[in-house]
Amino acid sequence: MERRHCALDRTVLALVGLVLLLGGTWLALTDGSLATRLPSWWPAPPPGSVFPDRQRLAELRTEGWWTPLVIAGAVVSEAEAATAPCTVHTRVRFSHRPHRVPHVR
């Protein structure tokens, strides 16, 4: 049963990735008509700049919550990546015998 769930999870993940890839490709290749349909409150940086710009980033850094939030996000992201099980190595078995590592003296 677990193998079916694993295969199903991977299939769904692959389909979601394919949809996102195709959607991103479509958006990248369109002529920018999507920008005319965005809401008026949508933040749009001027062409050739980045979001957030240097001034807005400096304003955010003066806020008391900004630095702890960025650090917490980085810690959570790193902790999640470090504790995620490696499914490739935990499920592969070359034999049915238990794995024994010789002791080095």
Secondary structure, 3 states (H helix, E strand, C coil): CHHHHHHHHHHHHHHHHHHHHHHHHHHHHCCCHHHHHCCCCCCCCCCCCCCCCHHHHHHHHHCCCHHHHHHHHHHHHHHHHHHCCCHHHHHCCCCCCCCCCCCCC
